[in-house]
Amino acid sequence: MSVSLGIAKEHGGSLNFESEPGRYTRFYLRVPIFDPSVQ
């Protein structure tokens, strides 16, 4: 998890999660879309 969070932060993104005990845990790794026209 710490490696994933580090990667997300390095790229201006985030790492979030939601969980329902006994059912599931979802992780969301979000990073901005690369736009080659933006410098």
N, C-alpha and C positions, 0 to 999 in steps of 0.2 A: 504494500500500500504506500509506503513512504517513497519508493522509487517512482511509482505512478504519479503521485502527487508532485514530486520534483519535476518530472517531465511536463506535466500539465502547467505548472507555474512558469517553467522556462519558456513556454510557448504562449504565455498569456491566457491560459485556460484555467479550468477548475476540475476538481474531483469531488463528487457528491454521492450520497447514497440514500436509499430509503429501505426500510425493513419492516416486515410484519412477522413478529416472532412465531416460529413454528411453521411458517409458510414460505417466505422468500426474503432475499436481500438483493437489491439492484444497485449497481454502481454505474455512475454516469461520468465518463471522462469526456470533457468538452474542451476543444481547442478551436481557435479561430480558423476560418477557411483561408487558405493561402491565396492571395491575389497578386500575381506577378506585376500588375500595372501600378501597384502601390509601393513606393520606396521609402 
